[in-house]
């Protein structure tokens, strides 16, 4: 089920935003006009990934620097460490996430 979580104008390229949809905390990122969504909680110590620094398509957790590819949810450092990713689509100006 796709749920509207943001407007495309709310998230500038190279930035992220944290939202809650149906009780799920989600981090949404704009990578050069393409939107990606992952679970907002870092598996290391629960840091808010949506508040992390985005470099290319990799976000670093603001608490301890654990990094995740926002397109895949996989850590580029240790590929066995992942966060859940969500399918995203844009309809008009709406960013929708599949929960």
MDTraj code that builds the backbone (N, CA, C; nanometers):
import mdtraj as md
import numpy as np

residues = "UNK UNK UNK UNK UNK UNK UNK UNK UNK UNK UNK UNK UNK UNK UNK UNK UNK UNK UNK UNK UNK UNK UNK UNK UNK UNK UNK UNK UNK UNK UNK UNK UNK UNK UNK UNK UNK UNK UNK UNK UNK UNK UNK UNK UNK UNK UNK UNK UNK UNK UNK UNK UNK UNK UNK UNK UNK UNK UNK UNK UNK UNK UNK UNK UNK UNK UNK UNK UNK UNK UNK UNK UNK UNK UNK UNK UNK UNK UNK UNK UNK UNK UNK UNK UNK UNK UNK UNK UNK UNK UNK UNK UNK UNK UNK UNK UNK UNK UNK".split()
xyz = np.array([
    [0.0840, -0.1173, 0.0000],
    [0.0000, 0.0000, 0.0000],
    [0.0891, 0.1244, 0.0000],
    [0.0766, 0.2077, -0.1025],
    [0.1529, 0.3308, -0.1110],
    [0.0851, 0.4401, -0.0295],
    [0.1671, 0.5132, 0.0475],
    [0.1196, 0.6201, 0.1344],
    [0.1985, 0.7467, 0.1017],
    [0.1287, 0.8602, 0.0907],
    [0.1971, 0.9876, 0.0679],
    [0.2728, 1.0256, 0.1947],
    [0.4011, 1.0573, 0.1768],
    [0.4835, 1.0933, 0.2918],
    [0.5470, 1.2316, 0.2802],
    [0.5475, 1.2882, 0.1590],
    [0.6110, 1.4192, 0.1413],
    [0.5719, 1.4773, 0.0063],
    [0.6075, 1.6043, -0.0098],
    [0.5971, 1.6733, -0.1370],
    [0.7388, 1.6811, -0.1933],
    [0.7557, 1.6661, -0.3246],
    [0.8903, 1.6666, -0.3829],
    [0.9683, 1.7929, -0.3487],
    [0.9004, 1.9042, -0.3293],
    [0.9678, 2.0305, -0.2988],
    [1.0182, 2.0391, -0.1550],
    [0.9745, 1.9478, -0.0687],
    [1.0160, 1.9492, 0.0719],
    [1.1564, 1.8938, 0.0924],
    [1.2053, 1.8136, -0.0016],
    [1.3346, 1.7469, 0.0156],
    [1.4239, 1.7840, -0.1026],
    [1.5176, 1.8708, -0.0772],
    [1.6090, 1.9177, -0.1819],
    [1.7097, 1.8082, -0.2157],
    [1.7664, 1.8106, -0.3377],
    [1.8703, 1.7130, -0.3728],
    [1.9848, 1.7144, -0.2719],
    [2.0274, 1.5963, -0.2319],
    [2.1357, 1.5836, -0.1341],
    [2.0894, 1.5913, 0.0096],
    [1.9570, 1.5958, 0.0312],
    [1.9037, 1.6055, 0.1672],
    [1.8091, 1.4900, 0.1986],
    [1.7779, 1.4785, 0.3257],
    [1.6843, 1.3773, 0.3720],
    [1.5788, 1.4382, 0.4609],
    [1.4784, 1.3583, 0.4904],
    [1.3701, 1.4014, 0.5784],
    [1.3194, 1.2785, 0.6520],
    [1.2806, 1.2981, 0.7767],
    [1.2236, 1.1902, 0.8564],
    [1.0730, 1.2083, 0.8639],
    [1.0009, 1.1001, 0.8399],
    [0.8554, 1.1021, 0.8487],
    [0.8087, 0.9769, 0.9202],
    [0.6857, 0.9805, 0.9672],
    [0.6221, 0.8632, 1.0250],
    [0.4961, 0.8359, 0.9446],
    [0.4826, 0.7123, 0.8983],
    [0.3655, 0.6733, 0.8200],
    [0.3149, 0.5393, 0.8714],
    [0.1907, 0.5369, 0.9122],
    [0.1299, 0.4146, 0.9663],
    [0.2141, 0.3536, 1.0781],
    [0.2728, 0.4391, 1.1620],
    [0.3507, 0.3931, 1.2759],
    [0.4927, 0.3512, 1.2438],
    [0.5373, 0.3710, 1.1191],
    [0.6726, 0.3345, 1.0785],
    [0.7540, 0.4628, 1.0579],
    [0.8712, 0.4710, 1.1248],
    [0.9594, 0.5856, 1.1057],
    [1.0460, 0.5611, 0.9829],
    [1.0390, 0.6541, 0.8881],
    [1.1032, 0.6398, 0.7582],
    [1.1946, 0.7584, 0.7324],
    [1.3090, 0.7301, 0.6716],
    [1.3999, 0.8348, 0.6258],
    [1.3904, 0.8390, 0.4741],
    [1.3565, 0.9560, 0.4198],
    [1.3431, 0.9732, 0.2751],
    [1.4569, 1.0626, 0.2277],
    [1.5185, 1.0247, 0.1162],
    [1.6324, 1.0992, 0.0633],
    [1.6101, 1.1330, -0.0828],
    [1.6623, 1.2493, -0.1221],
    [1.6596, 1.2929, -0.2608],
    [1.8029, 1.2867, -0.3124],
    [1.8294, 1.1921, -0.4024],
    [1.9613, 1.1779, -0.4626],
    [1.9493, 1.2209, -0.6082],
    [1.9880, 1.3445, -0.6354],
    [1.9836, 1.4000, -0.7716],
    [1.8461, 1.3840, -0.8372],
    [1.7406, 1.4072, -0.7598],
    [1.6054, 1.4025, -0.8135],
    [1.5368, 1.2675, -0.8041],
    [1.6092, 1.1653, -0.7589],
    [1.5495, 1.0334, -0.7364],
    [1.5306, 1.0149, -0.5866],
    [1.4126, 0.9703, -0.5470],
    [1.3802, 0.9561, -0.4056],
    [1.3957, 0.8111, -0.3600],
    [1.4518, 0.7956, -0.2399],
    [1.4714, 0.6643, -0.1788],
    [1.4205, 0.6710, -0.0349],
    [1.3766, 0.5564, 0.0167],
    [1.3280, 0.5513, 0.1547],
    [1.3829, 0.4267, 0.2232],
    [1.4321, 0.4480, 0.3456],
    [1.4790, 0.3383, 0.4295],
    [1.4215, 0.3576, 0.5689],
    [1.4296, 0.2530, 0.6485],
    [1.3878, 0.2649, 0.7879],
    [1.4783, 0.3678, 0.8552],
    [1.4214, 0.4531, 0.9370],
    [1.4950, 0.5632, 0.9970],
    [1.5905, 0.5198, 1.1080],
    [1.5796, 0.3985, 1.1575],
    [1.6552, 0.3548, 1.2742],
    [1.7812, 0.2786, 1.2357],
    [1.8961, 0.3298, 1.2762],
    [2.0234, 0.2612, 1.2525],
    [2.0277, 0.1345, 1.3375],
    [2.0696, 0.0209, 1.2792],
    [2.0721, -0.1041, 1.3561],
    [2.1814, -0.1085, 1.4629],
    [2.2754, -0.0152, 1.4593],
    [2.3836, -0.0154, 1.5578],
    [2.3339, 0.0247, 1.6962],
    [2.2860, 0.1476, 1.7102],
    [2.2390, 0.1968, 1.8408],
    [2.1091, 0.2747, 1.8291],
    [2.0402, 0.2622, 1.7147],
    [1.9103, 0.3265, 1.6994],
    [1.9130, 0.4711, 1.6556],
    [2.0250, 0.5171, 1.6019],
    [2.0367, 0.6559, 1.5578],
    [1.9416, 0.6896, 1.4442],
    [1.9055, 0.8179, 1.4310],
    [1.8110, 0.8622, 1.3287],
    [1.8790, 0.8839, 1.1925],
    [1.8708, 0.7864, 1.1047],
    [1.9395, 0.7939, 0.9759],
    [1.8942, 0.9126, 0.8921],
    [1.7682, 0.9531, 0.9066],
    [1.7167, 1.0664, 0.8300],
    [1.7832, 1.1985, 0.8637],
    [1.8548, 1.2025, 0.9751],
    [1.9262, 1.3237, 1.0156],
    [2.0743, 1.3164, 0.9796],
    [2.1143, 1.2068, 0.9136],
    [2.2545, 1.1879, 0.8790],
    [2.2960, 1.2652, 0.7557],
    [2.4255, 1.2726, 0.7332],
    [2.4827, 1.3394, 0.6164],
    [2.4769, 1.2445, 0.4975],
    [2.4224, 1.2956, 0.3879],
    [2.4109, 1.2173, 0.2652],
    [2.5258, 1.2549, 0.1729],
    [2.6018, 1.1546, 0.1305],
    [2.7127, 1.1753, 0.0376],
    [2.6898, 1.0811, -0.0796],
    [2.6503, 1.1378, -0.1932],
    [2.6084, 1.0530, -0.3053],
    [2.4811, 0.9824, -0.2657],
    [2.4835, 0.8495, -0.2681],
    [2.3660, 0.7739, -0.2246],
    [2.3912, 0.7008, -0.0928],
    [2.4917, 0.7463, -0.0173],
    [2.5246, 0.6839, 0.1112],
    [2.5009, 0.7836, 0.2241],
    [2.4240, 0.7389, 0.3239],
    [2.3983, 0.8222, 0.4407],
    [2.4796, 0.7684, 0.5583],
    [2.5332, 0.8611, 0.6385],
    [2.6072, 0.8244, 0.7589],
    [2.5211, 0.8576, 0.8803],
    [2.5050, 0.7610, 0.9679],
    [2.4281, 0.7833, 1.0904],
    [2.4937, 0.8961, 1.1706],
    [2.4146, 0.9927, 1.2174],
    [2.4726, 1.1055, 1.2909],
    [2.5296, 1.0667, 1.4275],
    [2.4937, 0.9504, 1.4805],
    [2.5423, 0.9128, 1.6129],
    [2.6822, 0.8516, 1.6101],
    [2.7046, 0.7515, 1.5246],
    [2.8326, 0.6809, 1.5262],
    [2.8921, 0.6583, 1.3875],
    [2.8301, 0.7170, 1.2838],
    [2.8890, 0.7124, 1.1513],
    [2.8656, 0.5866, 1.0702],
    [2.7826, 0.4957, 1.1180],
    [2.7535, 0.3772, 1.0370],
    [2.6899, 0.4235, 0.9073],
    [2.7285, 0.3631, 0.7951],
    [2.6853, 0.4102, 0.6639],
    [2.5980, 0.3073, 0.5930],
    [2.5003, 0.3606, 0.5172],
    [2.4075, 0.2753, 0.4431],
    [2.3770, 0.3372, 0.3078],
    [2.3709, 0.2523, 0.2055],
    [2.3297, 0.2948, 0.0723],
    [2.1785, 0.3119, 0.0769],
    [2.1305, 0.4321, 0.0486],
    [1.9862, 0.4579, 0.0603],
    [1.9063, 0.3889, -0.0500],
    [1.9728, 0.3487, -0.1590],
    [1.9036, 0.2797, -0.2674],
    [1.8812, 0.1319, -0.2363],
    [1.9712, 0.0733, -0.1560],
    [1.9633, -0.0708, -0.1292],
    [1.9396, -0.1052, 0.0173],
    [1.9741, -0.0132, 0.1080],
    [1.9657, -0.0413, 0.2506],
    [2.0862, -0.1171, 0.3038],
    [2.1847, -0.1438, 0.2183],
    [2.3011, -0.2238, 0.2556],
    [2.4181, -0.1338, 0.2945],
    [2.4909, -0.1745, 0.3985],
    [2.6107, -0.1018, 0.4390],
    [2.7217, -0.1279, 0.3377],
    [2.7861, -0.0214, 0.2857],
    [2.8977, -0.0431, 0.1943],
    [3.0225, -0.0948, 0.2652],
    [3.0241, -0.0861, 0.3975],
    [3.1391, -0.1300, 0.4763],
    [3.1273, -0.2778, 0.5112],
    [3.0092, -0.3199, 0.5563],
    [2.9834, -0.4583, 0.5942],
    [2.8486, -0.4971, 0.5348],
    [2.8508, -0.5678, 0.4230],
    [2.7290, -0.5935, 0.3476],
    [2.6276, -0.6814, 0.4195],
    [2.6666, -0.7433, 0.5293],
    [2.5704, -0.8223, 0.6063],
    [2.4841, -0.7341, 0.6959],
    [2.5204, -0.6055, 0.7093],
    [2.4441, -0.5114, 0.7918],
    [2.3530, -0.4305, 0.6995],
    [2.2228, -0.4363, 0.7276],
    [2.1267, -0.3690, 0.6411],
    [2.0191, -0.2985, 0.7224],
    [1.9501, -0.2075, 0.6554],
    [1.8272, -0.1489, 0.7077],
    [1.7187, -0.1749, 0.6038],
    [1.5950, -0.1820, 0.6496],
    [1.4845, -0.2058, 0.5573],
    [1.4722, -0.0900, 0.4598],
    [1.4460, -0.1224, 0.3340],
    [1.4219, -0.0177, 0.2348],
    [1.2786, -0.0313, 0.1859],
    [1.2266, 0.0797, 0.1367],
    [1.0885, 0.0845, 0.0909],
    [1.0838, 0.1313, -0.0537],
    [0.9923, 0.0767, -0.1296],
    [0.9702, 0.1205, -0.2671],
    [0.9109, 0.2606, -0.2640],
    [0.9606, 0.3463, -0.3524],
    [0.9155, 0.4850, -0.3592],
    [0.8695, 0.5148, -0.5011],
    [0.7609, 0.5925, -0.5119],
    [0.7215, 0.6448, -0.6426],
    [0.6743, 0.7879, -0.6248],
    [0.6866, 0.8633, -0.7335],
    [0.6440, 1.0028, -0.7331],
    [0.5267, 1.0153, -0.8287],
    [0.4182, 1.0732, -0.7784],
    [0.2998, 1.1019, -0.8607],
    [0.2726, 1.2498, -0.8502],
    [0.2940, 1.3207, -0.9614],
    [0.2814, 1.4660, -0.9570],
    [0.3875, 1.5211, -0.8649],
    [0.3463, 1.5912, -0.7595],
    [0.4400, 1.6453, -0.6606],
    [0.4437, 1.5615, -0.5329],
    [0.3728, 1.4491, -0.5315],
    [0.3636, 1.3649, -0.4120],
    [0.4700, 1.2550, -0.4132],
    [0.5378, 1.2381, -0.2982],
    [0.6303, 1.1276, -0.2792],
    [0.5542, 1.0206, -0.2013],
    [0.5446, 0.9018, -0.2600],
    [0.4698, 0.7916, -0.2013],
    [0.5645, 0.6780, -0.1662],
    [0.5409, 0.6159, -0.0498],
    [0.6216, 0.5034, -0.0055],
    [0.5315, 0.3822, 0.0123],
    [0.5806, 0.2678, -0.0333],
    [0.5064, 0.1433, -0.0218],
    [0.5352, 0.0777, 0.1124],
    [0.4349, 0.0776, 0.1993],
    [0.4510, 0.0149, 0.3306],
    [0.3969, -0.1271, 0.3253],
])
top = md.Topology()
chain = top.add_chain()
for i, resn in enumerate(residues, 1):
    res = top.add_residue(resn, chain, resSeq=i)
    for name in ("N", "CA", "C"):
        top.add_atom(name, md.element.get_by_symbol(name[0]), res)
traj = md.Trajectory(xyz[None], top)
